[in-house]
Amino acid sequence: MSVKNFISEFEPLKEERVVGLRRAWARVPRNSDFRVARSDDFGEPRRVYDYGEIAGAYGLALMVIDKTKPVDSRFGLIIFLERPGDRYDTYWIYRDTNLRSFSMQRASGDIFVEEKFGDGSRKMCEIQWTRKKGKWTCEPLPHY
């Protein structure tokens, strides 16, 4: 499904917010090259979107596929953060990356991204604003 269609059909949102999300997506360069990720892109079921609190902000986290890229570098994770006036800002957490071994999880007001390795080990990070870097990133959790 295209990202534009996904946003248009996203049930939990009021129409004004849907309009704001569509406007934000329209500002993404080459936006028609992307589609929403599906479970079969990963080989097993995955959460590909989450709407709610993201590290004190509020918005949508969405895994997408760039249809123009090779399989190993076609994934992206983008967040849309609400702003006053039904506006959204967009931030790429990952782009042009192989995310097949990644999954999103929610715990309270935070979204975590876990990467599983072939040897059974894993690495986890939390989506958050990093003042030191001056951007939204997925910061590694120290105990993983």
HELIX and SHEET records of a PDB file:
HELIX    1   1 VAL A    3  SER A    8  1                                   6    
HELIX    2   2 GLU A   15  ALA A   26  1                                  12    
HELIX    3   3 ASN A   31  ASP A   33  5                                   3    
HELIX    4   4 SER A   39  ASP A   41  5                                   3    
HELIX    5   5 VAL A   71  SER A   73  5                                   3    
SHEET    1   A 3 PHE A  34  VAL A  36  0                                        
SHEET    2   A 3 ALA A  57  ASP A  66 -1                                        
SHEET    3   A 3 TYR A  49  ILE A  54 -1                                        
SHEET    1   B 4 PHE A  34  VAL A  36  0                                        
SHEET    2   B 4 ALA A  57  ASP A  66 -1                                        
SHEET    3   B 4 PHE A  75  ARG A  83 -1                                        
SHEET    4   B 4 ARG A  87  THR A  97 -1                                        
SHEET    1   C 4 PHE A 102  ALA A 107  0                                        
SHEET    2   C 4 ASP A 110  LYS A 116 -1                                        
SHEET    3   C 4 ARG A 122  THR A 130 -1                                        
SHEET    4   C 4 LYS A 135  PRO A 140 -1                                        
END                                                                             
